[in-house]
Amino acid sequence: MLELPYLRENREEAVARLSKRNIDAAGLVAKALELDEQRRAIQNEADGKLAEMNELSRAIGELMKGGKKAEAEVAKTKTTELKGSIQLLKERLENAEKIQQDHLCTIPNAPNSKVPLGRTPEDNKVVMQDGIIPELGAAAKPHWELGEEYNLFSLDLGVKLTGAGFPVYSGQGAKLQRALIAFFLDKAVTTGYREVIPPHMVNAASAFATGQLPDKEGQMYHAVADDLYLIPTAEVPITNLYRDMILDDAQLPVKNVGYTPCFRREAGSYGKDVRGLNRVHQFDKVEIVRIEKPENSYAVLEEMVEHVKGLLQALELPYRQLLLCGGDMGFSSAMTYDMEVYAGAQKRWLEVSSISCFETFQSNRLKLRYRGEDKNRNCCTH
């Protein structure tokens, strides 16, 4: 969530950055500041009446000591009236704070100045490309045909057990999944990441803190009876490990890695571009999560990109790096790189990794701070 001091002190910058998302940036910021003025006006009025009541309370004591009982009774009546007014103002203030908070939750993160303009994936910028694009023969088969032929995975069995978009891996297919998970985890641990096995379900507070709620409520599986959500990515529970915390300098940077299955309802689209395993409701993912000081944030983003590049190079896969445009970025991201691998049989690039800097957007929701030299400050998450 964007911080109000930032919107107040950097209004033009905030509008310019948010405009890259092709939204009514000026209107959203203006509304946020208007609601803030209303809240502050109520707060000031309440503070004024509270100060007046406190002064009267002191005066009543003096009047009683001086034997001015009648004047003291008048002051007591005024105090009672002020208490009622203050209570009403407190109720108005709570309502104003809720309205303000609800509005701020609708404003996405402000894209970094390097984020290109654009509305669709076609407007993303290719940063670099590496590896040799394979030239396959006419008889080359896509992975869904190979999976069926060699009994590597089955979407039909997934339909039988659960529904469309829930693959069942078996034999060498299951072994390959397990080997890749171990490979990614081991590489991250070697690089200094601490391995975590988090829960696969989170509460609403956790989903809100990392930006899934209220933006992606319809994309997550919701266990209504327990009010829990199946995680769309391990980023959600791992980042929330640090919710409501104040970290010391010695604890930064925080580097965690975790494997989880991930669940997304959004995957149910149709057509040749989502055949096979291209887009499913349940998939395995290894996530690296970083918590840093703001001044290190974008250097860390580039470092994480290099880590992913090293994995793809080790697997000898042709890949490319994209810088996402404003219209294709996630709600919480300030800047996102996607890594894509070329699928020879499909003759197209497929996203295999996404690396984002959230600046202080998530930490503001998380109430995740570190002790700075002069005061506690919001961390940056990745």
C-alpha positions as CSV (number, residue, x, y, z in Angstrom):
1,M,0.0,0.0,0.0
2,L,1.3,3.4,-0.9
3,E,2.1,5.6,2.1
4,L,0.1,8.8,2.6
5,P,3.2,11.0,3.3
6,Y,4.6,9.9,-0.1
7,L,1.3,10.9,-1.8
8,R,1.1,14.2,0.0
9,E,4.8,15.2,-0.5
10,N,5.3,13.8,-4.0
11,R,1.8,14.1,-5.6
12,E,3.0,14.9,-9.1
13,E,5.6,12.1,-9.1
14,A,3.0,9.6,-7.7
15,V,0.5,10.5,-10.5
16,A,3.2,10.2,-13.2
17,R,4.3,6.8,-12.0
18,L,0.8,5.4,-11.5
19,S,-0.2,6.7,-14.9
20,K,2.0,4.0,-16.4
21,R,-0.7,1.5,-15.3
22,N,-3.2,3.1,-17.6
23,I,-5.5,4.0,-14.7
24,D,-7.1,7.3,-13.5
25,A,-4.0,8.0,-11.5
26,A,-4.8,11.7,-10.8
27,G,-8.3,10.9,-9.7
28,L,-7.1,8.1,-7.3
29,V,-4.4,10.3,-5.7
30,A,-6.8,13.3,-5.5
31,K,-9.4,11.1,-3.7
32,A,-6.8,9.7,-1.3
33,L,-5.6,13.2,-0.3
34,E,-9.2,14.5,-0.1
35,L,-10.1,11.7,2.3
36,D,-6.9,12.4,4.3
37,E,-7.9,16.0,4.7
38,Q,-11.3,15.0,5.9
39,R,-9.8,12.6,8.4
40,R,-7.3,15.1,9.6
41,A,-10.0,17.8,10.1
42,I,-12.1,15.4,12.2
43,Q,-9.0,14.5,14.2
44,N,-8.1,18.1,14.8
45,E,-11.6,18.9,15.9
46,A,-11.6,16.0,18.3
47,D,-8.2,17.0,19.7
48,G,-9.4,20.5,20.2
49,K,-12.5,19.4,22.2
50,L,-10.4,17.0,24.2
51,A,-8.0,19.8,25.1
52,E,-11.0,22.0,26.1
53,M,-12.4,19.2,28.2
54,N,-9.1,18.7,30.0
55,E,-8.8,22.4,30.7
56,L,-12.3,22.4,32.1
57,S,-11.6,19.5,34.3
58,R,-8.6,21.3,35.8
59,A,-10.7,24.4,36.2
60,I,-13.4,22.5,38.1
61,G,-11.0,21.5,40.7
62,E,-9.8,25.1,41.2
63,L,-13.4,26.3,41.4
64,M,-14.3,23.7,44.0
65,K,-11.3,24.7,46.1
66,G,-12.3,28.3,45.9
67,G,-15.9,27.6,47.0
68,K,-17.4,28.5,43.6
69,K,-19.7,25.5,43.5
70,A,-22.3,27.0,41.1
71,E,-19.6,27.8,38.5
72,A,-18.1,24.4,39.0
73,E,-21.5,22.8,38.2
74,V,-21.8,24.8,35.0
75,A,-18.3,23.6,34.0
76,K,-19.3,20.0,34.8
77,T,-22.3,20.3,32.5
78,K,-20.1,21.7,29.8
79,T,-17.7,18.8,30.3
80,T,-20.5,16.3,29.9
81,E,-21.5,17.9,26.7
82,L,-18.0,17.8,25.4
83,K,-17.7,14.1,26.3
84,G,-20.7,13.4,24.1
85,S,-19.3,15.5,21.2
86,I,-15.9,13.7,21.5
87,Q,-17.5,10.3,21.4
88,L,-19.4,11.3,18.2
89,L,-16.2,12.6,16.7
90,K,-14.4,9.3,17.6
91,E,-17.1,7.4,15.7
92,R,-16.8,9.8,12.7
93,L,-13.0,9.4,12.8
94,E,-13.1,5.6,12.8
95,N,-15.5,5.7,9.8
96,A,-13.3,8.2,8.0
97,E,-10.2,6.1,8.7
98,K,-12.0,3.0,7.3
99,I,-13.1,4.8,4.1
100,Q,-9.6,6.2,3.6
101,Q,-8.0,2.7,4.2
102,D,-10.5,1.1,1.8
103,H,-9.6,3.6,-0.9
104,L,-5.9,3.3,-0.4
105,C,-6.2,-0.5,-0.8
106,T,-7.6,0.0,-4.4
107,I,-4.4,1.9,-5.5
108,P,-1.7,-0.3,-6.9
109,N,2.0,0.2,-6.4
110,A,3.6,3.1,-8.4
111,P,5.8,1.7,-11.2
112,N,9.5,2.6,-11.2
113,S,10.6,5.3,-13.7
114,K,12.4,2.6,-15.7
115,V,9.1,0.7,-16.3
116,P,8.1,1.2,-20.0
117,L,4.7,2.4,-21.1
118,G,2.3,-0.2,-22.4
119,R,-1.0,-2.0,-21.9
120,T,-0.4,-5.6,-22.9
121,P,2.4,-8.2,-22.9
122,E,3.3,-7.2,-26.4
123,D,4.5,-3.9,-25.0
124,N,7.1,-5.5,-22.7
125,K,10.7,-4.7,-23.4
126,V,13.2,-7.4,-24.2
127,V,16.3,-6.7,-22.1
128,M,18.5,-9.5,-23.2
129,Q,18.5,-13.0,-24.8
130,D,20.9,-15.9,-24.5
131,G,21.2,-19.4,-25.9
132,I,20.6,-21.0,-29.2
133,I,17.0,-21.2,-30.4
134,P,16.5,-24.9,-31.3
135,E,15.4,-25.8,-34.8
136,L,13.3,-28.9,-34.5
137,G,12.1,-31.2,-37.2
138,A,8.6,-31.4,-38.5
139,A,8.0,-34.5,-36.4
140,A,8.8,-32.7,-33.1
141,K,6.1,-33.2,-30.5
142,P,4.9,-30.7,-27.9
143,H,5.2,-31.7,-24.2
144,W,1.6,-32.8,-23.9
145,E,2.1,-35.4,-26.6
146,L,5.4,-36.6,-25.1
147,G,3.8,-36.7,-21.6
148,E,1.1,-39.0,-22.8
149,E,3.4,-41.2,-25.0
150,Y,5.9,-41.8,-22.2
151,N,3.4,-41.6,-19.3
152,L,5.2,-38.6,-17.7
153,F,2.0,-36.8,-16.6
154,S,-1.7,-37.0,-17.2
155,L,-4.3,-34.2,-17.2
156,D,-7.1,-36.7,-17.7
157,L,-6.3,-38.4,-14.4
158,G,-6.3,-35.0,-12.7
159,V,-9.8,-34.4,-14.1
160,K,-10.8,-37.7,-12.6
161,L,-9.4,-36.9,-9.2
162,T,-10.1,-33.2,-9.0
163,G,-10.9,-31.3,-12.2
164,A,-9.4,-29.6,-15.2
165,G,-6.0,-28.1,-14.6
166,F,-4.7,-30.5,-11.9
167,P,-2.0,-32.7,-13.5
168,V,-0.8,-36.0,-12.1
169,Y,2.9,-36.7,-12.6
170,S,4.2,-40.3,-12.7
171,G,7.4,-42.2,-13.4
172,Q,10.1,-40.1,-15.0
173,G,7.8,-37.1,-15.0
174,A,7.5,-37.2,-11.2
175,K,11.2,-37.8,-10.9
176,L,12.0,-34.8,-13.1
177,Q,9.7,-32.5,-11.0
178,R,11.4,-33.7,-7.8
179,A,14.9,-33.3,-9.3
180,L,14.2,-29.7,-10.5
181,I,12.8,-28.7,-7.1
182,A,15.9,-30.1,-5.4
183,F,18.2,-28.4,-7.9
184,F,16.6,-24.9,-7.4
185,L,16.5,-25.3,-3.6
186,D,20.1,-26.4,-3.4
187,K,21.4,-23.6,-5.7
188,A,19.6,-21.0,-3.6
189,V,20.8,-22.4,-0.3
190,T,24.4,-22.4,-1.7
191,T,23.9,-18.8,-2.5
192,G,23.0,-17.9,1.0
193,Y,19.2,-18.3,1.1
194,R,17.6,-20.0,4.2
195,E,15.2,-22.8,3.3
196,V,11.7,-22.6,4.7
197,I,8.7,-25.0,4.4
198,P,5.7,-22.8,5.0
199,P,2.0,-23.7,5.2
200,H,0.1,-24.1,1.9
201,M,-2.9,-22.1,3.2
202,V,-2.9,-18.6,4.7
203,N,-5.4,-16.4,6.5
204,A,-6.9,-13.2,5.1
205,A,-4.5,-11.0,6.9
206,S,-1.5,-12.7,5.2
207,A,-3.2,-12.5,1.8
208,F,-3.9,-8.8,2.3
209,A,-0.3,-8.0,3.5
210,T,1.3,-9.2,0.2
211,G,-1.4,-7.6,-2.0
212,Q,-3.5,-10.7,-3.0
213,L,-6.5,-9.2,-1.2
214,P,-8.6,-7.5,-2.2
215,D,-7.1,-7.3,-5.7
216,K,-6.9,-11.1,-6.5
217,E,-9.7,-12.5,-4.3
218,G,-11.4,-14.2,-7.3
219,Q,-8.2,-15.8,-8.4
220,M,-7.5,-17.7,-5.1
221,Y,-9.2,-20.9,-3.8
222,H,-11.0,-20.0,-0.6
223,A,-11.8,-22.5,2.1
224,V,-14.9,-20.7,3.3
225,A,-15.6,-22.7,6.5
226,D,-12.1,-21.8,7.9
227,D,-11.7,-18.5,6.0
228,L,-8.3,-19.7,4.7
229,Y,-6.8,-19.3,1.2
230,L,-4.7,-21.8,-0.7
231,I,-1.5,-20.0,-1.6
232,P,-0.9,-18.7,-5.2
233,T,2.8,-18.6,-4.5
234,A,5.2,-19.3,-1.6
235,E,6.0,-15.6,-1.5
236,V,2.8,-15.0,0.5
237,P,3.5,-17.2,3.6
238,I,7.3,-16.6,3.5
239,T,7.0,-12.8,3.4
240,N,4.3,-12.9,6.1
241,L,6.7,-14.6,8.5
242,Y,7.9,-11.1,9.1
243,R,4.5,-9.4,9.5
244,D,4.3,-7.0,12.4
245,M,8.0,-7.1,13.1
246,I,10.7,-4.5,13.6
247,L,14.1,-5.9,12.4
248,D,17.5,-4.9,13.6
249,D,20.3,-3.9,11.2
250,A,22.0,-7.2,12.0
251,Q,19.0,-9.2,10.7
252,L,19.2,-7.6,7.2
253,P,19.3,-8.7,4.5
254,V,16.7,-11.5,5.0
255,K,17.1,-14.2,2.3
256,N,14.6,-17.1,2.3
257,V,13.8,-19.8,-0.2
258,G,10.9,-22.2,-0.2
259,Y,9.2,-24.8,-2.3
260,T,5.4,-25.2,-2.3
261,P,2.7,-26.3,-4.6
262,C,0.7,-23.2,-5.8
263,F,-3.0,-22.9,-6.5
264,R,-4.6,-20.4,-8.9
265,R,-8.2,-20.4,-10.0
266,E,-7.4,-17.9,-12.8
267,A,-5.8,-20.6,-14.9
268,G,-9.0,-21.8,-16.5
269,S,-8.7,-20.3,-20.0
270,Y,-8.9,-22.2,-23.2
271,G,-7.0,-22.4,-26.6
272,K,-3.8,-23.7,-28.1
273,D,-1.6,-21.3,-26.0
274,V,-2.7,-22.9,-22.7
275,R,-2.6,-26.6,-23.7
276,G,-0.8,-29.2,-21.5
277,L,1.1,-27.7,-18.6
278,N,1.3,-24.1,-20.0
279,R,-1.4,-22.9,-17.6
280,V,-2.8,-25.1,-14.8
281,H,-4.6,-24.6,-11.5
282,Q,-1.9,-26.4,-9.4
283,F,1.8,-26.2,-10.1
284,D,5.1,-26.5,-8.2
285,K,7.3,-23.5,-7.6
286,V,10.5,-22.6,-5.8
287,E,10.4,-19.0,-4.5
288,I,13.3,-16.8,-3.4
289,V,12.3,-13.9,-1.1
290,R,14.4,-11.0,0.0
291,I,13.9,-8.2,2.6
292,E,16.2,-5.3,2.3
293,K,16.8,-1.7,3.1
294,P,15.4,0.7,0.5
295,E,18.8,1.9,-0.6
296,N,19.8,-1.6,-1.7
297,S,16.5,-2.5,-3.3
298,Y,17.1,-2.3,-7.0
299,A,20.7,-3.6,-6.8
300,V,19.2,-6.6,-5.1
301,L,16.6,-7.0,-7.8
302,E,19.4,-7.2,-10.4
303,E,21.2,-9.7,-8.2
304,M,18.1,-11.9,-8.0
305,V,17.9,-11.7,-11.8
306,E,21.4,-12.9,-12.1
307,H,20.6,-15.8,-9.8
308,V,17.8,-17.0,-12.1
309,K,20.0,-16.5,-15.2
310,G,22.5,-18.8,-13.6
311,L,19.9,-21.5,-13.2
312,L,18.8,-21.3,-16.8
313,Q,22.3,-21.3,-18.0
314,A,23.1,-24.4,-15.9
315,L,20.1,-26.1,-17.5
316,E,21.4,-25.0,-20.9
317,L,18.0,-23.5,-21.9
318,P,17.6,-20.7,-24.4
319,Y,16.1,-17.8,-22.4
320,R,15.3,-14.1,-22.5
321,Q,14.7,-11.4,-20.0
322,L,11.7,-9.0,-20.2
323,L,11.1,-5.8,-18.4
324,L,7.3,-5.6,-18.0
325,C,5.3,-2.6,-19.1
326,G,3.0,-0.7,-16.7
327,G,-0.1,-2.4,-18.0
328,D,1.3,-6.0,-17.5
329,M,2.7,-5.6,-14.0
330,G,1.2,-7.2,-10.9
331,F,-0.8,-5.0,-8.4
332,S,2.0,-4.9,-5.8
333,S,5.0,-4.6,-8.0
334,A,7.1,-1.4,-8.7
335,M,9.2,-3.2,-11.3
336,T,9.1,-6.7,-12.6
337,Y,11.4,-8.8,-14.8
338,D,10.0,-12.0,-16.4
339,M,12.3,-14.7,-17.6
340,E,11.1,-16.8,-20.5
341,V,12.4,-20.0,-22.0
342,Y,11.9,-20.9,-25.7
343,A,9.7,-23.9,-26.3
344,G,11.0,-25.4,-29.5
345,A,8.0,-27.6,-30.4
346,Q,5.5,-24.8,-29.6
347,K,7.8,-22.2,-31.2
348,R,7.1,-19.6,-28.6
349,W,8.5,-18.1,-25.4
350,L,7.1,-19.3,-22.1
351,E,7.4,-17.5,-18.8
352,V,9.3,-19.6,-16.2
353,S,10.2,-17.0,-13.6
354,S,9.1,-13.6,-12.4
355,I,11.4,-11.3,-10.3
356,S,9.8,-8.2,-8.7
357,C,10.7,-5.3,-6.5
358,F,7.8,-4.2,-4.3
359,E,9.7,-1.2,-2.8
360,T,7.8,-0.5,0.5
361,F,4.4,-1.3,-0.8
362,Q,4.1,-4.7,0.9
363,S,6.0,-3.8,4.0
364,N,3.6,-0.9,4.6
365,R,0.8,-3.5,4.7
366,L,2.9,-6.0,6.6
367,K,3.9,-3.4,9.2
368,L,7.4,-4.7,8.6
369,R,10.1,-2.2,9.6
370,Y,13.8,-2.0,10.6
371,R,15.4,0.2,13.1
372,G,17.0,3.1,11.3
373,E,19.5,5.7,12.7
374,D,16.7,8.2,13.6
375,K,13.5,6.2,13.4
376,N,11.9,2.9,12.3
377,R,11.6,2.6,8.6
378,N,9.7,0.4,6.1
379,C,11.7,-2.4,4.6
380,C,11.7,-3.2,0.9
381,T,10.5,-6.7,-0.2
382,H,11.4,-8.7,-3.3
